[in-house]
Amino acid sequence: MKRLAIFFIFVLILSGIFPQSALCAQPSPTSVAKPDVFLITIDTLRADHVACYGYKQIETPTIDAIAADGVRFTHAFTHSPITNTSHTTILTGLLPSIHGVTDFGVPLSPQHVTWAELLKKQGYQTAAFIGAVILDSQTLAPGLDRGFDFYDNFPAKPDTRERWGRVERRAMTVVQHAESWLTQHPDSKAPRFLWVHLFDPHDPYEPPPPFSEKYAQHLYDGEIAYADSALGHFIATLKKSGAYQNAIIIIVGDHGEGLGEHGEDTHGLFLYDSTLHVPLIIKTPGAAHHGMVIDALVRTTDILPTVLSLTNTPAPAELNGESLIPLINTETKPARELFGETDYPLRWGWAPLRAVRKENAKFIEAPKPEFYDLQTDPHELKNLYPLQSTNSQSTQLQSLQTEMTRWKAKLPAPPAGAQPEANLPDPKDKIEVQNLLHNSMLASDDGRTAESRQYLEKAIQIDPDSPTALRQLGELELAAQDYSKAATHLKRALQLRPDDSTAFEAGEALEKSGDFPGARDALEASLKLVPSQINARLLLGRVYLHLNDARNAEDQFEAALLVDSDNTEGRMGLAEAQVIKGDFAAALPDLVMLTKYDPKNAAAWHLLSRAYQGLHRTQEAKQAEAKATASEKE
């Protein structure tokens, strides 16, 4: 009875009937049972492809049922259309430019506290179950595991070349991992926070049967329907264990999918609603707001403040969003604006984009700016920015530009030496190239090398100065041992983007094609960027030997040995450089050691013979040469 009374008080608080201050005045506020919290992020999920959002060509009964038990937000938007960035925003409540995770592999700074860290301090058991390697905290998402007692990363060395288990987990696998953890961590010990990430709607679209047959003409929808079915299994487990009723459940898409709109096949490049508009559903404890629908504009940064409010958890001062509880509890809907951003185009050498969206208008800051009246043009097909034909449009645009200035004032200053964004191409002019690059990546990952090459060659035909296409094609040719073509493509890529890691691959291709001066220049450029590269040091040492520059070769091999003193190639190279210089005594110890360690190393025996000859130890030189000859015959 006591738990039941507490539960009804909690419901009254959420509905605004019972003031929270009254609860705080109770003798023992810590006796209130904290609800379990389940965050379900469904990757690449457009709001307009979910049944309860009005889409008739799909069945999503699980999502629909939770919406009927909770609050459905019809106009929810992500701040960024790329997975790592958007998830970090959800888990920190911060804008991408604030938390800094604007690309894959960028570590989350310890100064930004995570959702899991906040709830763990409140006594929560915490766990995360991810569906894609791009959210692996050991590789492409460092720092995202902070605060989690368990984070279900991918194996460091997968035992399969199949996509499943190496790059992606199917939704049912993710759900089964989560259910197993729940069984081992009952809520009787402490409340639980689980993050479950379902990656399936992300391309390539390959739903399992029967969804592959039922949605054969719309495989993207089939992936969504399959993810919904797996989620249904998870919800059934919660209900069976008795955890569902008092739980907070959030279902949200991290971003949408282009599906060809505005020319974008996938996502990441643009800030149109096709990739920013996501479903957001929140079930509060006891389904206190059964079947509520809210049409006001809300953001994914608003989710964390909402959960902190629902769990009575102190909120960090730096949060960029606002709790959704006032929208739920009052009829008035205060205006909110979305600040959207994507730095993903920078990966390809194109301009980043920023956007401000109000309920009926959007301004996109780009080399070619865009302004849309969303009330008359919801699909953003008519750019009004060049027109500004009426005073009302001009006023509305000016208001959005003012909001853009206000939002950008909150962001950190760009790093010193950053290329001016105005000088970079507009992503709108590069979308065909981007689609080809993406298709090439998928083909390469599946081992379809010939198809990957065709996509890249077409991309270079469209944009001969695409450093990404040139690099990727050069790497394909390098793997195929066509060193001349590889050198041509990689050298050009390096010229276009001198500060890129292409330099090492260019040096490798140029060395193998016999262009030793070119290889020297590329490898020296690579080492200026990352001086600790042992492979670049070793290769540059070999290049200097080809150029008959033993002194510089010696320097490179010695630098490599400072990183790895037992490196055999470094020892051999250093000894060869010393022999060429005539420093035979210095070379002798390493060569003696190398021949003892590997008696069949003919090259080491030849060098040892030359060292003995230089020291006028003729008999030993003959013996070493004989060993070299014998090794070559074996």
C-alpha positions as CSV (number, residue, x, y, z in Angstrom):
1,M,0.0,0.0,0.0
2,K,2.9,2.3,0.8
3,R,4.4,1.9,-2.7
4,L,1.0,2.4,-4.2
5,A,0.4,5.7,-2.4
6,I,3.9,6.9,-3.4
7,F,3.2,6.0,-7.0
8,F,-0.1,8.0,-7.0
9,I,1.7,11.0,-5.5
10,F,4.3,10.8,-8.2
11,V,1.6,10.8,-10.9
12,L,-0.1,13.8,-9.3
13,I,3.2,15.7,-9.3
14,L,3.6,15.1,-13.1
15,S,0.1,16.3,-13.7
16,G,0.6,19.4,-11.8
17,I,-2.2,18.7,-9.3
18,F,0.1,17.9,-6.3
19,P,3.0,20.4,-5.9
20,Q,6.5,18.9,-5.8
21,S,7.2,21.1,-2.8
22,A,4.7,19.1,-0.8
23,L,6.5,15.9,-1.5
24,C,9.8,17.5,-0.6
25,A,8.2,18.5,2.8
26,Q,7.6,14.8,3.6
27,P,9.7,13.4,6.4
28,S,11.6,10.9,4.2
29,P,11.7,11.9,0.5
30,T,14.4,9.3,-0.2
31,S,11.7,6.6,0.4
32,V,10.2,7.5,-3.0
33,A,11.0,4.6,-5.4
34,K,12.9,5.9,-8.3
35,P,11.6,4.7,-11.7
36,D,13.6,2.6,-14.0
37,V,14.7,4.6,-17.1
38,F,14.9,3.0,-20.6
39,L,16.3,5.0,-23.5
40,I,15.6,3.4,-26.8
41,T,17.3,5.1,-29.7
42,I,16.4,3.8,-33.2
43,D,19.0,4.8,-35.7
44,T,18.1,6.6,-38.9
45,L,14.4,6.7,-38.1
46,R,12.3,9.3,-39.9
47,A,9.2,10.4,-38.0
48,D,7.1,10.2,-41.2
49,H,7.8,6.5,-41.6
50,V,6.1,5.4,-38.3
51,A,2.5,4.4,-38.2
52,C,1.4,6.5,-35.2
53,Y,2.9,9.5,-37.1
54,G,0.4,9.0,-39.9
55,Y,2.4,6.6,-42.2
56,K,0.0,4.1,-43.7
57,Q,2.5,1.8,-45.5
58,I,4.0,0.3,-42.3
59,E,3.1,-1.6,-39.2
60,T,4.9,-0.4,-36.0
61,P,2.6,-1.8,-33.3
62,T,5.1,-1.6,-30.4
63,I,6.0,2.1,-31.0
64,D,2.3,2.9,-31.5
65,A,1.3,1.2,-28.2
66,I,4.0,3.0,-26.2
67,A,2.8,6.3,-27.8
68,A,-0.8,5.4,-26.7
69,D,0.6,4.9,-23.1
70,G,2.6,8.1,-23.1
71,V,3.3,11.4,-24.8
72,R,4.0,11.7,-28.5
73,F,5.8,14.7,-29.8
74,T,4.9,15.4,-33.4
75,H,7.5,18.0,-34.1
76,A,10.7,16.7,-32.5
77,F,14.0,17.4,-34.1
78,T,17.6,16.3,-33.8
79,H,20.4,18.8,-33.8
80,S,22.7,16.9,-36.1
81,P,22.1,14.2,-38.8
82,I,25.0,11.9,-38.0
83,T,25.0,9.0,-35.5
84,N,27.9,9.7,-33.1
85,T,27.2,13.4,-32.9
86,S,23.4,13.0,-32.4
87,H,23.8,10.3,-29.8
88,T,26.3,12.3,-27.9
89,T,23.9,15.2,-27.9
90,I,21.1,13.0,-26.5
91,L,23.4,11.6,-23.8
92,T,24.8,15.0,-22.7
93,G,22.0,17.4,-23.4
94,L,24.6,19.6,-25.3
95,L,24.8,21.0,-28.8
96,P,27.3,19.3,-31.1
97,S,29.6,22.3,-31.1
98,I,29.6,22.4,-27.3
99,H,30.3,18.7,-26.7
100,G,32.8,18.6,-29.6
101,V,32.0,15.2,-31.0
102,T,31.4,16.3,-34.5
103,D,32.8,13.3,-36.3
104,F,33.6,9.7,-35.8
105,G,36.4,8.8,-33.4
106,V,36.4,12.2,-31.6
107,P,36.7,11.6,-27.8
108,L,34.0,13.1,-25.5
109,S,35.8,15.5,-23.2
110,P,35.6,14.5,-19.5
111,Q,34.4,18.0,-18.7
112,H,31.0,17.1,-20.2
113,V,29.0,14.9,-17.9
114,T,26.9,12.1,-19.4
115,W,23.3,10.9,-18.7
116,A,24.7,7.7,-17.2
117,E,27.1,9.5,-14.8
118,L,24.3,11.7,-13.5
119,L,21.9,8.8,-12.8
120,K,24.7,6.6,-11.4
121,K,25.3,9.2,-8.7
122,Q,21.6,8.8,-7.8
123,G,22.1,5.1,-7.2
124,Y,21.1,3.7,-10.6
125,Q,22.5,0.6,-12.2
126,T,23.5,1.5,-15.7
127,A,24.1,-0.4,-18.9
128,A,24.3,0.3,-22.7
129,F,23.6,-2.0,-25.6
130,I,24.7,-0.8,-29.0
131,G,23.8,-2.0,-32.4
132,A,26.7,-0.7,-34.5
133,V,30.5,-0.5,-34.2
134,I,30.4,3.2,-34.8
135,L,29.2,3.6,-31.2
136,D,31.9,1.3,-29.8
137,S,33.5,3.3,-27.0
138,Q,36.9,1.5,-27.6
139,T,37.1,2.7,-31.2
140,L,34.8,5.2,-32.9
141,A,33.0,6.6,-29.8
142,P,35.6,7.1,-27.1
143,G,34.1,8.5,-23.8
144,L,30.5,7.6,-24.6
145,D,30.7,4.7,-22.1
146,R,31.4,7.0,-19.1
147,G,29.0,6.3,-16.2
148,F,27.9,2.9,-17.5
149,D,28.5,-0.1,-15.3
150,F,28.4,-2.2,-18.5
151,Y,28.8,-1.0,-22.1
152,D,28.3,-3.8,-24.7
153,N,31.1,-3.0,-27.1
154,F,32.0,-5.1,-30.2
155,P,34.8,-7.7,-30.0
156,A,38.2,-6.3,-30.8
157,K,38.8,-9.1,-33.2
158,P,35.4,-10.4,-34.6
159,D,35.4,-14.0,-35.7
160,T,33.4,-13.3,-38.8
161,R,33.7,-11.4,-42.1
162,E,29.9,-11.1,-42.2
163,R,28.5,-7.7,-41.5
164,W,26.5,-9.0,-38.6
165,G,28.7,-9.2,-35.5
166,R,31.5,-7.3,-37.1
167,V,29.9,-3.9,-38.1
168,E,26.3,-4.3,-36.9
169,R,24.1,-6.3,-34.6
170,R,20.5,-7.0,-35.5
171,A,17.9,-5.6,-33.2
172,M,16.9,-8.9,-31.7
173,T,20.6,-9.6,-30.8
174,V,20.8,-6.2,-29.0
175,V,17.5,-6.8,-27.2
176,Q,18.6,-10.3,-26.1
177,H,21.8,-8.9,-24.6
178,A,19.8,-6.2,-22.8
179,E,17.3,-8.7,-21.5
180,S,20.0,-10.9,-20.2
181,W,21.5,-8.0,-18.2
182,L,18.1,-7.1,-16.8
183,T,17.7,-10.6,-15.5
184,Q,21.1,-10.4,-13.8
185,H,20.3,-6.9,-12.3
186,P,16.8,-6.9,-10.8
187,D,15.3,-3.6,-9.8
188,S,15.1,-4.8,-6.2
189,K,18.8,-3.9,-5.8
190,A,18.6,-0.4,-7.3
191,P,16.8,1.4,-10.1
192,R,18.1,0.8,-13.6
193,F,19.0,3.0,-16.5
194,L,19.3,1.1,-19.8
195,W,20.3,2.6,-23.2
196,V,19.3,0.3,-26.0
197,H,20.4,1.3,-29.5
198,L,18.8,-0.4,-32.6
199,F,20.8,0.3,-35.7
200,D,18.7,-1.6,-38.3
201,P,17.0,1.2,-40.3
202,H,20.5,2.5,-41.2
203,D,21.6,1.5,-44.7
204,P,22.3,-0.9,-46.3
205,Y,18.6,-2.0,-45.8
206,E,18.6,-5.7,-45.2
207,P,15.7,-6.7,-43.0
208,P,15.5,-10.4,-42.2
209,P,12.5,-12.6,-43.2
210,P,9.5,-12.2,-43.1
211,F,10.1,-8.4,-43.2
212,S,12.3,-8.7,-46.3
213,E,9.4,-10.2,-48.2
214,K,6.6,-8.1,-46.7
215,Y,8.4,-4.9,-47.5
216,A,10.3,-6.1,-50.5
217,Q,9.6,-2.8,-52.4
218,H,10.5,-0.6,-49.4
219,L,13.3,-2.3,-47.5
220,Y,13.9,0.8,-45.4
221,D,10.4,0.4,-44.0
222,G,11.1,-3.3,-43.5
223,E,14.1,-2.5,-41.3
224,I,11.9,-0.2,-39.2
225,A,9.2,-2.8,-38.9
226,Y,11.7,-5.4,-37.9
227,A,13.3,-3.1,-35.2
228,D,9.7,-2.5,-33.9
229,S,9.2,-6.2,-33.6
230,A,12.4,-6.7,-31.6
231,L,11.4,-3.7,-29.4
232,G,8.1,-5.5,-28.8
233,H,10.0,-8.5,-27.4
234,F,11.9,-6.1,-25.1
235,I,8.7,-4.4,-23.9
236,A,7.0,-7.8,-23.3
237,T,10.0,-8.7,-21.1
238,L,9.5,-5.5,-19.1
239,K,5.8,-6.2,-18.6
240,K,6.4,-9.8,-17.6
241,S,8.9,-8.7,-15.0
242,G,6.6,-5.9,-13.7
243,A,9.1,-3.2,-14.7
244,Y,7.0,-1.6,-17.4
245,Q,4.3,0.2,-15.3
246,N,6.6,2.4,-13.2
247,A,9.3,2.9,-15.9
248,I,10.2,6.0,-17.9
249,I,10.5,4.9,-21.5
250,I,11.9,7.2,-24.2
251,I,11.8,6.2,-27.8
252,V,13.6,8.6,-30.2
253,G,15.3,8.5,-33.6
254,D,18.8,9.9,-33.6
255,H,18.3,11.3,-37.1
256,G,16.3,10.6,-40.2
257,E,17.2,9.5,-43.7
258,G,17.3,11.4,-47.0
259,L,15.8,8.6,-49.2
260,G,16.6,10.7,-52.2
261,E,15.0,14.0,-51.1
262,H,17.1,17.0,-52.1
263,G,19.3,14.4,-53.9
264,E,20.6,12.9,-50.6
265,D,20.4,9.1,-50.5
266,T,21.3,8.8,-46.8
267,H,22.2,11.4,-44.2
268,G,24.8,13.6,-42.6
269,L,25.3,16.3,-45.3
270,F,22.1,18.4,-45.2
271,L,19.9,20.0,-42.5
272,Y,16.5,19.4,-44.1
273,D,13.6,18.0,-42.2
274,S,14.1,14.6,-44.0
275,T,17.1,14.0,-41.7
276,L,16.3,16.2,-38.7
277,H,12.6,15.3,-38.0
278,V,12.5,12.3,-35.7
279,P,9.9,10.5,-33.6
280,L,10.0,11.2,-29.9
281,I,7.8,9.3,-27.4
282,I,8.0,9.5,-23.6
283,K,6.1,7.2,-21.4
284,T,6.0,8.5,-17.8
285,P,5.6,6.3,-14.7
286,G,2.2,4.7,-14.6
287,A,1.4,6.1,-18.1
288,A,0.3,9.2,-16.3
289,H,-0.1,11.1,-19.6
290,H,-1.9,8.4,-21.5
291,G,-2.2,9.1,-25.3
292,M,-1.1,12.8,-25.1
293,V,0.0,14.4,-28.3
294,I,2.1,17.6,-28.3
295,D,2.6,19.6,-31.5
296,A,5.1,22.1,-30.2
297,L,8.6,22.1,-31.6
298,V,11.0,20.2,-29.3
299,R,14.6,19.1,-29.5
300,T,16.7,16.1,-28.6
301,T,18.6,18.3,-26.1
302,D,15.3,18.5,-24.2
303,I,15.2,14.8,-23.4
304,L,17.9,14.7,-20.7
305,P,16.5,17.7,-18.7
306,T,13.1,16.0,-18.8
307,V,14.5,12.7,-17.4
308,L,16.5,14.5,-14.7
309,S,13.3,16.3,-13.7
310,L,11.3,13.0,-13.6
311,T,13.9,11.3,-11.5
312,N,14.6,14.3,-9.2
313,T,18.2,14.4,-10.3
314,P,20.1,17.7,-10.1
315,A,20.8,19.0,-13.6
316,P,24.2,20.4,-14.8
317,A,24.3,24.1,-15.4
318,E,25.6,23.8,-19.0
319,L,22.6,21.9,-20.5
320,N,21.4,23.4,-23.8
321,G,17.9,22.0,-23.7
322,E,14.9,22.5,-21.4
323,S,12.6,20.0,-19.7
324,L,9.5,19.0,-21.5
325,I,7.5,18.7,-18.3
326,P,6.1,22.3,-18.6
327,L,4.8,21.4,-22.1
328,I,3.2,18.3,-20.8
329,N,1.6,19.9,-17.8
330,T,0.3,23.2,-19.2
331,E,-1.9,24.1,-22.2
332,T,0.4,27.0,-23.1
333,K,3.3,25.9,-25.3
334,P,6.3,28.3,-25.1
335,A,8.1,28.7,-28.4
336,R,11.3,26.8,-28.8
337,E,13.8,27.0,-31.7
338,L,16.0,24.3,-33.2
339,F,19.7,25.1,-33.8
340,G,20.9,22.4,-36.2
341,E,24.5,21.8,-37.4
342,T,26.6,19.4,-39.3
343,D,30.3,19.4,-39.7
344,Y,30.2,16.1,-41.6
345,P,30.8,17.9,-44.9
346,L,34.2,19.0,-43.6
347,R,35.3,15.3,-43.9
348,W,35.0,15.7,-47.7
349,G,36.4,19.2,-47.9
350,W,33.1,21.0,-48.1
351,A,31.5,23.7,-46.0
352,P,29.7,22.8,-42.7
353,L,26.1,23.9,-42.4
354,R,24.1,25.6,-39.6
355,A,20.3,26.0,-39.4
356,V,17.7,27.7,-37.2
357,R,14.2,26.3,-37.4
358,K,11.1,27.7,-35.8
359,E,7.7,26.0,-36.2
360,N,6.9,27.6,-39.6
361,A,10.3,28.7,-41.0
362,K,13.9,27.6,-41.4
363,F,17.1,29.4,-42.3
364,I,20.1,27.4,-43.4
365,E,23.4,29.2,-43.3
366,A,25.6,27.9,-46.2
367,P,27.8,29.3,-49.0
368,K,24.4,29.4,-50.8
369,P,22.0,30.4,-48.0
370,E,18.5,29.0,-47.8
371,F,15.2,30.2,-46.3
372,Y,11.9,28.2,-46.3
373,D,8.4,29.0,-45.3
374,L,7.5,25.6,-43.8
375,Q,3.8,26.3,-43.6
376,T,3.4,26.6,-47.4
377,D,6.4,24.5,-48.3
378,P,6.8,21.7,-45.7
379,H,9.2,19.7,-47.9
380,E,11.6,22.7,-48.3
381,L,11.5,22.7,-52.1
382,K,11.3,26.5,-52.8
383,N,14.3,28.5,-51.5
384,L,13.0,32.0,-50.8
385,Y,16.4,33.4,-49.7
386,P,17.2,34.9,-53.2
387,L,13.8,36.4,-53.5
388,Q,12.8,38.1,-50.3
389,S,9.9,39.4,-52.3
390,T,7.6,40.6,-49.5
391,N,8.2,42.5,-46.3
392,S,6.8,39.7,-44.2
393,Q,9.3,37.2,-45.7
394,S,12.1,39.7,-45.1
395,T,11.1,40.3,-41.5
396,Q,10.8,36.6,-40.8
397,L,14.2,35.9,-42.4
398,Q,15.8,38.7,-40.4
399,S,14.4,37.2,-37.2
400,L,15.9,33.8,-38.0
401,Q,19.2,35.4,-38.9
402,T,19.2,37.1,-35.5
403,E,18.4,33.8,-33.8
404,M,21.3,32.3,-35.7
405,T,23.7,34.9,-34.4
406,R,22.3,34.3,-30.9
407,W,22.9,30.6,-31.1
408,K,26.3,30.8,-32.6
409,A,27.4,33.2,-29.9
410,K,27.1,30.2,-27.5
411,L,29.6,28.1,-29.5
412,P,33.3,27.9,-29.0
413,A,35.5,29.9,-31.3
414,P,36.9,27.9,-34.3
415,P,40.4,26.6,-33.9
416,A,43.3,28.8,-35.0
417,G,44.3,28.3,-38.6
418,A,40.9,26.8,-39.6
419,Q,40.1,27.2,-43.2
420,P,37.5,30.0,-43.7
421,E,34.2,28.2,-44.3
422,A,33.2,30.8,-47.0
423,N,36.0,29.4,-49.2
424,L,34.7,25.8,-49.1
425,P,32.2,24.3,-51.6
426,D,28.5,24.2,-50.8
427,P,27.5,20.6,-50.0
428,K,24.5,21.1,-52.3
429,D,26.8,21.2,-55.2
430,K,28.6,17.9,-54.2
431,I,25.7,15.6,-53.3
432,E,26.1,13.4,-56.3
433,V,29.7,12.9,-55.4
434,Q,28.8,12.1,-51.8
435,N,26.3,9.5,-52.8
436,L,28.9,7.8,-55.0
437,L,31.5,7.9,-52.2
438,H,29.0,6.3,-49.8
439,N,28.1,3.6,-52.3
440,S,31.8,2.9,-52.9
441,M,32.3,2.5,-49.1
442,L,29.5,0.0,-48.8
443,A,30.8,-2.0,-51.9
444,S,34.3,-2.0,-50.5
445,D,33.1,-3.2,-47.1
446,D,31.3,-6.1,-48.8
447,G,34.3,-7.0,-50.8
448,R,32.9,-5.8,-54.1
449,T,36.1,-4.1,-55.1
450,A,35.3,-3.7,-58.8
451,E,32.0,-1.9,-58.0
452,S,33.8,0.2,-55.5
453,R,36.3,1.2,-58.1
454,Q,33.5,2.1,-60.6
455,Y,31.8,4.4,-58.1
456,L,35.1,6.2,-57.4
457,E,36.0,6.6,-61.0
458,K,32.6,8.1,-61.7
459,A,33.0,10.5,-58.7
460,I,36.4,11.7,-60.1
461,Q,34.8,12.2,-63.5
462,I,32.3,14.5,-61.8
463,D,34.7,16.1,-59.4
464,P,38.4,15.6,-60.5
465,D,39.6,17.5,-57.4
466,S,37.8,15.3,-54.8
467,P,40.6,14.4,-52.4
468,T,38.5,11.7,-50.8
469,A,37.7,10.0,-54.1
470,L,41.3,10.2,-55.2
471,R,42.6,8.8,-51.9
472,Q,40.1,5.9,-51.8
473,L,40.8,5.0,-55.5
474,G,44.5,5.3,-54.8
475,E,44.2,2.9,-51.8
476,L,42.3,0.4,-54.0
477,E,45.0,0.5,-56.6
478,L,47.7,0.2,-53.9
479,A,46.0,-3.0,-52.6
480,A,45.7,-4.3,-56.2
481,Q,49.5,-3.6,-56.6
482,D,49.0,-1.2,-59.5
483,Y,51.5,1.1,-58.0
484,S,51.7,3.6,-60.9
485,K,48.0,4.4,-60.8
486,A,48.0,4.4,-57.0
487,A,50.9,6.9,-56.9
488,T,49.1,9.2,-59.4
489,H,45.9,9.3,-57.4
490,L,47.4,9.5,-54.0
491,K,50.0,12.2,-55.0
492,R,47.1,14.3,-56.4
493,A,45.0,13.8,-53.2
494,L,48.0,14.9,-51.1
495,Q,48.4,18.1,-53.2
496,L,44.8,18.9,-52.7
497,R,44.8,18.2,-48.9
498,P,48.4,18.5,-47.6
499,D,47.4,18.1,-44.0
500,D,45.7,14.7,-44.6
501,S,47.0,11.2,-43.6
502,T,47.1,10.4,-47.3
503,A,50.8,11.3,-47.2
504,F,51.9,7.9,-45.9
505,E,49.9,5.9,-48.5
506,A,51.2,8.3,-51.2
507,G,54.8,7.7,-50.0
508,E,54.3,4.0,-50.1
509,A,52.8,4.0,-53.6
510,L,55.6,6.3,-54.9
511,E,58.3,4.2,-53.4
512,K,56.9,1.0,-54.9
513,S,56.5,2.7,-58.3
514,G,60.2,3.8,-58.2
515,D,59.6,7.6,-57.7
516,F,62.0,7.9,-54.7
517,P,62.2,11.7,-54.6
518,G,58.4,11.9,-54.6
519,A,58.2,9.2,-51.9
520,R,60.7,11.1,-49.8
521,D,58.7,14.3,-50.0
522,A,55.4,12.5,-49.2
523,L,56.8,10.6,-46.2
524,E,58.5,13.7,-44.8
525,A,55.1,15.5,-45.0
526,S,53.5,12.6,-43.3
527,L,56.0,12.7,-40.4
528,K,55.5,16.4,-39.9
529,L,51.9,15.6,-39.2
530,V,52.6,12.6,-36.9
531,P,56.3,12.2,-36.0
532,S,55.8,9.0,-34.1
533,Q,54.8,6.9,-37.2
534,I,57.3,4.0,-37.1
535,N,56.2,2.6,-40.5
536,A,56.8,6.0,-42.1
537,R,60.2,6.2,-40.5
538,L,61.2,2.8,-41.7
539,L,60.0,3.4,-45.2
540,L,61.6,6.8,-45.4
541,G,64.9,5.2,-44.3
542,R,64.6,2.7,-47.2
543,V,63.9,5.5,-49.6
544,Y,67.0,7.4,-48.5
545,L,69.0,4.2,-49.1
546,H,67.6,4.1,-52.6
547,L,68.7,7.8,-53.0
548,N,72.2,6.9,-51.7
549,D,71.8,9.1,-48.7
550,A,73.0,6.9,-46.0
551,R,73.3,9.6,-43.4
552,N,69.6,10.6,-43.5
553,A,68.7,6.9,-43.8
554,E,70.6,6.3,-40.5
555,D,68.7,9.1,-38.8
556,Q,65.3,7.6,-39.8
557,F,66.2,4.1,-38.7
558,E,67.5,5.4,-35.3
559,A,64.3,7.4,-34.9
560,A,62.2,4.3,-35.5
561,L,64.3,2.3,-33.0
562,L,63.6,5.0,-30.4
563,V,59.9,4.0,-30.7
564,D,60.6,0.2,-31.0
565,S,64.1,-0.8,-30.0
566,D,63.6,-4.5,-31.0
567,N,62.3,-3.7,-34.5
568,T,64.1,-6.1,-36.9
569,E,63.6,-3.9,-40.0
570,G,64.9,-0.9,-38.1
571,R,68.0,-2.9,-37.0
572,M,68.7,-4.1,-40.5
573,G,68.2,-0.7,-42.1
574,L,70.5,1.0,-39.5
575,A,73.2,-1.6,-40.1
576,E,72.9,-1.2,-43.9
577,A,73.2,2.6,-43.6
578,Q,76.3,2.2,-41.3
579,V,77.9,-0.3,-43.7
580,I,77.3,2.1,-46.7
581,K,78.9,4.9,-44.6
582,G,81.9,2.7,-43.8
583,D,81.1,2.6,-40.1
584,F,81.6,-1.2,-40.1
585,A,82.3,-1.6,-36.3
586,A,79.0,0.1,-35.4
587,A,77.1,-2.2,-37.8
588,L,78.7,-5.4,-36.6
589,P,76.8,-6.0,-33.2
590,D,73.4,-5.7,-34.8
591,L,74.3,-7.9,-37.7
592,V,75.7,-10.7,-35.5
593,M,72.6,-10.6,-33.4
594,L,70.3,-10.7,-36.5
595,T,72.0,-13.7,-38.0
596,K,71.9,-15.5,-34.7
597,Y,68.2,-14.7,-34.3
598,D,67.4,-15.6,-37.9
599,P,70.1,-17.9,-39.4
600,K,68.3,-18.0,-42.8
601,N,68.3,-14.2,-43.2
602,A,70.4,-14.0,-46.4
603,A,70.4,-10.2,-46.5
604,A,71.8,-10.0,-42.9
605,W,74.6,-12.5,-43.8
606,H,75.5,-10.4,-46.9
607,L,75.7,-7.3,-44.8
608,L,77.7,-9.1,-42.2
609,S,80.2,-10.2,-44.9
610,R,80.6,-6.6,-46.1
611,A,81.1,-5.5,-42.5
612,Y,83.8,-8.1,-42.0
613,Q,85.5,-7.2,-45.3
614,G,85.5,-3.5,-44.2
615,L,87.2,-4.5,-41.0
616,H,89.7,-6.7,-43.0
617,R,88.5,-9.9,-41.4
618,T,88.6,-11.9,-44.6
619,Q,88.0,-15.4,-43.3
620,E,84.9,-14.4,-41.4
621,A,83.7,-12.4,-44.4
622,K,84.0,-15.6,-46.6
623,Q,82.1,-17.6,-44.0
624,A,79.3,-15.1,-43.8
625,E,79.0,-15.0,-47.5
626,A,78.8,-18.7,-47.7
627,K,76.0,-18.6,-45.1
628,A,74.2,-16.0,-47.3
629,T,74.5,-18.2,-50.4
630,A,73.3,-21.3,-48.5
631,S,70.3,-19.4,-47.1
632,E,69.3,-18.2,-50.6
633,K,69.4,-21.8,-51.9
634,E,67.1,-23.1,-49.1
